[in-house]
Amino acid sequence: MLTLKTNPYEMCFLICLNITIYNILKHFVSFKVNCSKPDQPSLLAALRPVFDLRAIRPVMNQTTHTAITMYFTLYGILGVVCSWWTSEFTRWDPVQCGMSNISVPKENIWLPDIVINEFMEENKAPSVPYIYLYSDGRVHDALPLRVVSSCNLDIYAFPFDIQNCSLTFNSYIYYSIELNIILGRDTELMTTFSKDVMTTMGEWALVDITAQKIEKSDKLGLYPDMLAFYIRVQRRSIMYVVTLLLPSCFLITLDLFSFLLPPESTDRSSFKMTIIFGYTVFLLIMNDLLPITGNTIPLINVFFSLCLVLMVASLLETIFITNILINSSDFSPVPRWIRMLVLNFLGCLVCMPRRREKPKGSGTETLTELKSLSRVLQAVRCEIEQQQKGQQSSEEWIQVGFIIDRLLFGLYIVFISVSFITIIILWVISCSQ
């Protein structure tokens, strides 16, 4: 069974290992015990000399290799290590002794010292005090095992990431000239069995299990023989999509449609500030669901930062446009280059052509009449001219503000679309590797 913590540097494995250990003898030597009676006490009495040899490897010739064949099956909660090996010291006639197997305390028999290199904590699973001996020399040990292992996580594609963790088995004392570890079951079959017996539906789903024999260049064999298993697990992303990605998309969409509010109204600014505040609170609440960053920055962090930047940028744009629309009457006339670039070119680009100037009509006639009057009315004429110029300038600045608002709205849509599509493509590429 496999359980993975979200910590990017530690993963907790709860594993059921079925390890079949047996002896392949280069030279056949038979060691057989004889029973006085076909009952269990007689068999135990006959095995007492064997129990005295529990401190040594059960082979008649110490140059004989002990080949260990192992495989494991991943379960959901707790694993049981099932070990099989052959002892040359514990063979008997099942007819003479009356039974083909017997259970004895573990301290009476030799046990292989197979360890997991990635073991990080003490095994806290309950222990089994007995072991089975068979008449043909086989020894069967069943031990619950909780393996807490450590491995580095690549969280770039979080929450659509696939992690690859390893478990390396080897002897702690015996060299490869004494003890060999070989793969005892096809890895595809191991993967199939593991998926069939997985009982928990946690954060991780098993993808596959592969194995590799770690070879050394030492020809003398003075190194522990190693067999590594690689476990690929995929994070179940539905919870993170529902709790993180969808709310962010909803808020950024709400900010996008806020451009439909009248830009000259202060309601748009208040609305956008409320969205930014709510999104900030949302990120603080959901911070515990985000992975601790290591050497790489997760794409989801980039996604959240991009959403926040877009919201702040839209608020700044709203403040700028509102300032233009409200204070346009106090500005100087629109420069010619702004009139040509914004009113003529960009206005047509965003489908907001330049507004026609109001006909001067009676104002022109009045001005003509005033020109024919005495110099006393000259001040009135100048005042009217200034009012007309100020009104025209204010209308042009208002039109500039509307055009810029419409242009930035379009750029906002394009930037959101391109950014989100790029992030989705990167997620897909990372998951497919």
C-alpha positions as CSV (number, residue, x, y, z in Angstrom):
1,M,0.0,0.0,0.0
2,L,1.2,3.5,-0.8
3,T,0.3,6.7,0.9
4,L,2.1,9.9,-0.2
5,K,2.3,13.1,1.8
6,T,2.1,16.5,0.0
7,N,5.4,17.5,1.4
8,P,7.7,17.8,-1.7
9,Y,10.6,16.2,0.1
10,E,9.0,13.3,2.0
11,M,6.7,10.6,1.0
12,C,5.1,8.0,3.3
13,F,4.9,4.5,1.9
14,L,2.7,1.8,3.4
15,I,3.7,-1.3,1.5
16,C,2.7,-4.9,1.3
17,L,5.8,-6.9,0.2
18,N,5.6,-10.5,-0.9
19,I,9.2,-11.6,-0.9
20,T,10.0,-15.1,-1.9
21,I,13.5,-16.1,-0.8
22,Y,14.9,-19.5,-1.6
23,N,18.3,-21.2,-1.9
24,I,19.9,-22.2,-5.2
25,L,22.7,-24.6,-4.3
26,K,25.8,-25.0,-6.4
27,H,26.6,-28.2,-4.6
28,F,23.8,-30.4,-3.4
29,V,24.3,-31.4,0.3
30,S,21.5,-32.9,2.3
31,F,21.0,-32.3,6.0
32,K,18.1,-34.2,7.4
33,V,16.7,-34.4,10.9
34,N,15.2,-37.5,12.3
35,C,12.2,-37.7,14.6
36,S,11.7,-40.3,17.3
37,K,7.9,-40.0,17.0
38,P,5.5,-38.6,14.5
39,D,4.3,-35.7,16.7
40,Q,5.1,-32.1,17.2
41,P,7.2,-32.4,20.5
42,S,9.5,-34.9,18.8
43,L,9.9,-32.7,15.8
44,L,10.8,-29.7,18.0
45,A,13.3,-31.9,19.9
46,A,14.9,-33.0,16.7
47,L,15.2,-29.3,15.5
48,R,17.0,-28.1,18.6
49,P,20.4,-28.6,17.1
50,V,19.2,-26.5,14.1
51,F,18.1,-23.7,16.4
52,D,21.6,-23.6,17.9
53,L,22.8,-22.7,14.4
54,R,20.5,-19.7,14.1
55,A,23.4,-17.2,14.1
56,I,24.8,-18.4,10.7
57,R,23.4,-18.5,7.2
58,P,21.7,-21.8,6.6
59,V,24.0,-23.3,4.0
60,M,26.4,-26.3,4.4
61,N,29.1,-24.5,2.4
62,Q,29.7,-20.8,3.1
63,T,30.8,-20.2,-0.5
64,T,27.3,-21.1,-1.7
65,H,25.2,-18.1,-2.9
66,T,21.9,-17.5,-1.4
67,A,19.6,-16.2,-4.2
68,I,16.8,-14.0,-3.0
69,T,13.8,-13.5,-5.3
70,M,11.6,-10.7,-4.4
71,Y,8.5,-8.8,-5.5
72,F,5.9,-6.7,-3.8
73,T,2.3,-5.7,-4.1
74,L,1.0,-2.2,-3.1
75,Y,-2.0,-2.2,-0.8
76,G,-4.1,0.6,0.6
77,I,-3.4,0.8,4.3
78,L,-0.9,-1.6,5.7
79,G,1.5,-4.1,4.1
80,V,2.6,-7.6,5.2
81,V,6.1,-8.8,4.3
82,C,5.9,-12.4,3.2
83,S,9.3,-14.1,3.0
84,W,10.3,-17.5,1.8
85,W,13.8,-19.0,1.8
86,T,15.4,-22.5,2.0
87,S,17.4,-23.7,5.0
88,E,19.7,-26.7,4.5
89,F,19.5,-27.4,8.2
90,T,15.7,-27.9,8.5
91,R,14.7,-30.9,6.3
92,W,12.8,-33.9,7.6
93,D,10.5,-36.7,6.5
94,P,6.9,-35.5,6.9
95,V,5.8,-39.2,7.3
96,Q,8.3,-40.0,10.0
97,C,7.7,-36.7,11.9
98,G,3.9,-36.7,11.3
99,M,3.7,-33.1,9.8
100,S,4.9,-31.1,6.9
101,N,5.3,-27.8,8.7
102,I,5.7,-26.3,12.1
103,S,5.6,-22.8,13.7
104,V,8.5,-21.8,15.9
105,P,9.6,-18.5,17.5
106,K,11.6,-16.2,15.2
107,E,14.5,-16.0,17.6
108,N,15.2,-19.7,17.0
109,I,15.9,-19.4,13.2
110,W,18.1,-17.4,10.9
111,L,16.5,-14.5,9.2
112,P,17.8,-12.6,6.2
113,D,18.7,-9.0,6.8
114,I,17.0,-7.4,3.8
115,V,16.6,-3.6,4.3
116,I,15.2,-0.7,2.4
117,N,17.7,2.0,1.8
118,E,15.1,4.8,1.7
119,F,13.7,3.8,5.1
120,M,13.3,7.0,7.1
121,E,11.5,6.0,10.3
122,E,11.1,3.1,12.6
123,N,8.6,0.4,11.5
124,K,5.6,1.0,13.8
125,A,3.6,-1.9,12.5
126,P,2.7,-4.7,14.9
127,S,5.3,-7.6,15.0
128,V,4.6,-11.3,14.4
129,P,6.6,-13.5,16.8
130,Y,6.4,-16.8,15.0
131,I,7.7,-18.3,11.8
132,Y,6.8,-21.4,9.7
133,L,9.3,-24.2,8.9
134,Y,8.5,-26.7,6.1
135,S,9.8,-30.3,5.7
136,D,11.6,-29.4,2.4
137,G,13.7,-26.8,4.1
138,R,11.6,-23.7,3.2
139,V,11.0,-21.0,5.8
140,H,8.0,-18.7,5.7
141,D,8.0,-15.4,7.5
142,A,5.0,-13.0,7.6
143,L,5.7,-9.5,8.9
144,P,3.5,-6.4,8.8
145,L,5.6,-3.5,7.5
146,R,5.1,0.3,7.3
147,V,7.7,1.9,5.2
148,V,8.2,5.6,5.5
149,S,10.4,6.6,2.6
150,S,11.8,9.9,1.4
151,C,12.1,11.2,-2.2
152,N,12.2,14.5,-4.0
153,L,9.0,15.6,-5.7
154,D,8.9,17.5,-9.0
155,I,5.9,19.8,-8.3
156,Y,6.3,21.9,-11.5
157,A,3.0,20.5,-13.0
158,F,1.1,20.5,-9.7
159,P,-1.7,19.5,-9.4
160,F,-1.4,17.4,-12.5
161,D,2.0,16.0,-11.5
162,I,3.3,12.4,-11.7
163,Q,5.9,11.4,-9.2
164,N,8.6,8.7,-9.4
165,C,9.8,7.2,-6.2
166,S,12.2,4.4,-5.6
167,L,12.6,1.6,-3.1
168,T,16.0,-0.1,-3.0
169,F,16.4,-3.5,-1.4
170,N,19.7,-5.0,-0.3
171,S,21.4,-6.9,2.5
172,Y,22.9,-4.9,5.3
173,I,25.8,-7.3,6.0
174,Y,26.1,-10.0,3.3
175,Y,28.0,-9.2,0.1
176,S,26.8,-10.2,-3.4
177,I,29.2,-13.2,-3.3
178,E,27.0,-14.6,-0.5
179,L,23.6,-13.3,-1.2
180,N,22.0,-12.3,-4.6
181,I,18.7,-10.5,-5.0
182,I,16.8,-11.1,-8.2
183,L,13.3,-10.0,-9.5
184,G,10.7,-12.7,-8.8
185,R,7.7,-11.4,-10.7
186,D,7.1,-9.5,-13.9
187,T,6.7,-5.8,-13.1
188,E,3.5,-5.5,-15.3
189,L,2.0,-8.3,-13.2
190,M,3.0,-6.5,-10.0
191,T,1.4,-3.4,-11.3
192,T,-1.8,-5.2,-12.2
193,F,-2.1,-7.0,-8.9
194,S,-1.3,-3.8,-7.0
195,K,-4.1,-1.9,-8.8
196,D,-6.5,-4.7,-8.1
197,V,-5.9,-4.8,-4.4
198,M,-5.5,-1.0,-3.8
199,T,-8.2,-0.4,-1.1
200,T,-7.9,3.4,-0.5
201,M,-8.8,6.2,-2.8
202,G,-6.5,8.8,-1.4
203,E,-4.6,11.7,-3.0
204,W,-2.5,9.4,-5.2
205,A,-3.2,6.8,-7.9
206,L,-0.8,4.1,-8.9
207,V,0.5,4.4,-12.5
208,D,3.0,1.6,-12.8
209,I,5.9,-0.2,-11.1
210,T,9.2,-0.9,-12.7
211,A,12.4,-2.6,-11.4
212,Q,16.1,-2.4,-12.1
213,K,19.0,-4.4,-10.9
214,I,21.8,-2.1,-9.7
215,E,25.1,-3.4,-11.0
216,K,28.5,-2.7,-9.6
217,S,31.8,-2.7,-11.4
218,D,33.5,-4.6,-8.5
219,K,34.4,-8.0,-10.0
220,L,35.2,-9.4,-6.5
221,G,31.6,-9.0,-5.4
222,L,32.5,-7.2,-2.2
223,Y,29.4,-5.0,-2.3
224,P,25.8,-5.6,-1.2
225,D,23.6,-6.8,-4.1
226,M,20.7,-4.3,-4.8
227,L,17.4,-4.4,-6.5
228,A,15.5,-1.1,-7.0
229,F,11.8,-0.7,-7.6
230,Y,10.4,2.5,-9.1
231,I,6.9,3.5,-8.2
232,R,5.1,6.0,-10.4
233,V,2.0,7.7,-8.8
234,Q,-0.2,10.4,-10.2
235,R,-1.9,13.0,-8.0
236,R,-5.7,13.0,-8.1
237,S,-6.2,16.6,-9.3
238,I,-10.0,16.9,-9.1
239,M,-9.9,18.4,-5.6
240,Y,-7.4,21.1,-6.5
241,V,-9.3,21.9,-9.7
242,V,-12.5,22.4,-7.8
243,T,-11.0,24.3,-4.8
244,L,-8.2,26.3,-6.5
245,L,-8.4,26.6,-10.2
246,L,-12.2,27.1,-10.8
247,P,-12.6,29.8,-8.1
248,S,-9.6,31.7,-9.7
249,C,-11.1,31.4,-13.1
250,F,-14.5,32.6,-11.8
251,L,-12.9,35.7,-10.2
252,I,-10.8,36.6,-13.2
253,T,-13.9,36.3,-15.4
254,L,-15.8,38.5,-13.0
255,D,-13.1,41.1,-13.2
256,L,-13.2,40.8,-17.0
257,F,-16.9,41.6,-17.2
258,S,-16.5,44.5,-14.8
259,F,-15.3,46.5,-17.9
260,L,-18.9,46.6,-18.9
261,L,-19.6,49.0,-16.1
262,P,-19.6,52.8,-17.0
263,P,-15.9,53.9,-16.8
264,E,-16.8,57.4,-15.5
265,S,-18.5,55.9,-12.5
266,T,-16.6,55.2,-9.3
267,D,-18.6,51.9,-8.9
268,R,-16.2,50.2,-11.2
269,S,-13.2,51.0,-9.1
270,S,-14.9,49.9,-5.9
271,F,-16.0,46.7,-7.6
272,K,-12.5,45.8,-8.8
273,M,-11.0,46.6,-5.4
274,T,-13.5,44.2,-3.8
275,I,-12.6,41.5,-6.2
276,I,-8.8,42.0,-5.5
277,F,-9.5,41.9,-1.7
278,G,-11.6,38.7,-2.0
279,Y,-9.0,37.0,-4.2
280,T,-6.2,37.8,-1.7
281,V,-8.2,36.4,1.1
282,F,-9.0,33.3,-1.0
283,L,-5.2,32.7,-1.6
284,L,-4.5,33.0,2.1
285,I,-7.1,30.5,3.0
286,M,-6.0,28.0,0.3
287,N,-2.3,28.4,1.1
288,D,-2.2,25.1,2.9
289,L,-3.3,23.2,-0.2
290,L,-0.3,24.6,-2.2
291,P,2.9,22.6,-2.2
292,I,6.1,23.9,-0.6
293,T,8.2,25.2,-3.4
294,G,11.6,23.7,-3.9
295,N,14.0,24.2,-6.8
296,T,11.2,24.8,-9.3
297,I,8.1,27.1,-9.1
298,P,4.8,25.3,-9.7
299,L,2.8,26.4,-12.7
300,I,-0.2,26.9,-10.4
301,N,1.7,29.6,-8.5
302,V,2.4,31.4,-11.8
303,F,-1.3,31.0,-12.6
304,F,-2.3,32.7,-9.3
305,S,0.2,35.4,-9.7
306,L,-0.9,36.1,-13.2
307,C,-4.6,36.4,-12.1
308,L,-3.6,38.8,-9.3
309,V,-1.4,40.9,-11.6
310,L,-4.3,41.2,-14.2
311,M,-6.7,42.3,-11.5
312,V,-4.4,45.0,-10.2
313,A,-3.6,46.1,-13.8
314,S,-7.3,46.4,-14.6
315,L,-7.8,48.5,-11.4
316,L,-5.0,50.8,-12.4
317,E,-6.5,51.2,-15.9
318,T,-9.9,52.0,-14.3
319,I,-8.3,54.7,-12.1
320,F,-6.5,56.2,-15.1
321,I,-9.6,56.3,-17.3
322,T,-11.8,57.6,-14.6
323,N,-9.4,60.5,-14.0
324,I,-9.5,61.4,-17.7
325,L,-13.3,61.4,-17.9
326,I,-13.9,63.3,-14.7
327,N,-11.2,66.0,-15.0
328,S,-11.2,66.3,-18.8
329,S,-12.6,69.9,-18.6
330,D,-9.4,71.0,-16.7
331,F,-7.0,69.6,-19.2
332,S,-5.3,71.4,-22.1
333,P,-6.5,70.7,-25.6
334,V,-5.8,67.3,-26.9
335,P,-2.4,67.2,-28.7
336,R,-2.4,66.6,-32.4
337,W,-0.5,63.3,-32.2
338,I,-3.0,61.9,-29.7
339,R,-5.9,63.1,-31.8
340,M,-4.4,61.3,-34.9
341,L,-3.3,58.1,-33.1
342,V,-6.2,57.6,-30.6
343,L,-9.2,59.4,-32.1
344,N,-8.6,58.4,-35.7
345,F,-6.6,55.2,-35.8
346,L,-7.3,53.4,-32.5
347,G,-10.9,54.6,-32.6
348,C,-11.5,52.8,-35.9
349,L,-9.6,49.8,-34.6
350,V,-11.9,49.3,-31.6
351,C,-15.1,50.3,-33.5
352,M,-15.5,53.7,-31.8
353,P,-15.2,56.3,-34.6
354,R,-14.6,59.9,-33.8
355,R,-17.7,61.8,-32.7
356,R,-18.8,64.6,-34.9
357,E,-18.4,68.1,-33.6
358,K,-21.6,69.8,-32.6
359,P,-22.6,72.5,-35.2
360,K,-21.7,75.9,-34.1
361,G,-24.9,77.3,-35.6
362,S,-26.2,80.4,-33.7
363,G,-22.9,80.7,-31.8
364,T,-21.1,81.6,-35.0
365,E,-23.8,84.0,-36.0
366,T,-23.7,85.6,-32.6
367,L,-19.9,85.8,-32.8
368,T,-20.3,87.5,-36.2
369,E,-22.7,90.0,-34.8
370,L,-20.6,90.6,-31.8
371,K,-17.6,91.3,-34.1
372,S,-19.6,94.1,-35.7
373,L,-20.5,95.6,-32.4
374,S,-18.4,98.0,-30.4
375,R,-15.3,97.1,-28.6
376,V,-17.3,97.0,-25.3
377,L,-18.7,93.6,-26.3
378,Q,-15.2,92.3,-27.1
379,A,-14.8,90.8,-23.7
380,V,-18.1,88.9,-24.1
381,R,-16.9,87.6,-27.4
382,C,-13.6,86.3,-26.0
383,E,-15.4,84.6,-23.1
384,I,-17.7,82.7,-25.5
385,E,-14.8,81.6,-27.6
386,Q,-13.0,80.2,-24.6
387,Q,-16.1,78.3,-23.5
388,Q,-16.5,76.7,-27.0
389,K,-12.8,75.6,-27.1
390,G,-13.0,74.2,-23.6
391,Q,-16.2,72.2,-24.4
392,Q,-14.6,70.8,-27.6
393,S,-11.4,69.9,-25.7
394,S,-13.4,68.1,-22.9
395,E,-15.3,66.1,-25.5
396,E,-12.1,65.0,-27.2
397,W,-10.5,63.9,-23.9
398,I,-13.7,61.9,-23.0
399,Q,-13.5,60.2,-26.4
400,V,-9.8,59.4,-25.8
401,G,-10.7,57.8,-22.5
402,F,-13.5,55.7,-24.0
403,I,-11.2,54.5,-26.8
404,I,-8.3,53.6,-24.4
405,D,-10.8,51.8,-22.1
406,R,-12.1,49.8,-25.0
407,L,-8.6,49.0,-26.3
408,L,-7.4,47.8,-22.9
409,F,-10.5,45.7,-22.5
410,G,-9.6,43.9,-25.8
411,L,-5.9,43.5,-24.7
412,Y,-7.1,42.2,-21.4
413,I,-9.1,39.5,-23.1
414,V,-6.3,38.6,-25.5
415,F,-3.7,38.4,-22.6
416,I,-5.9,36.2,-20.5
417,S,-6.6,33.9,-23.4
418,V,-3.0,33.5,-24.4
419,S,-1.8,33.1,-20.8
420,F,-4.3,30.5,-19.9
421,I,-3.8,28.5,-23.1
422,T,0.0,28.6,-22.6
423,I,-0.3,27.3,-19.0
424,I,-2.7,24.6,-20.0
425,I,-0.3,23.5,-22.8
426,L,2.6,23.4,-20.3
427,W,0.5,21.3,-17.9
428,V,-0.4,18.8,-20.7
429,I,3.3,18.6,-21.8
430,S,4.4,18.0,-18.2
431,C,1.8,15.3,-17.6
432,S,2.6,13.5,-20.8
433,Q,6.3,13.1,-20.0
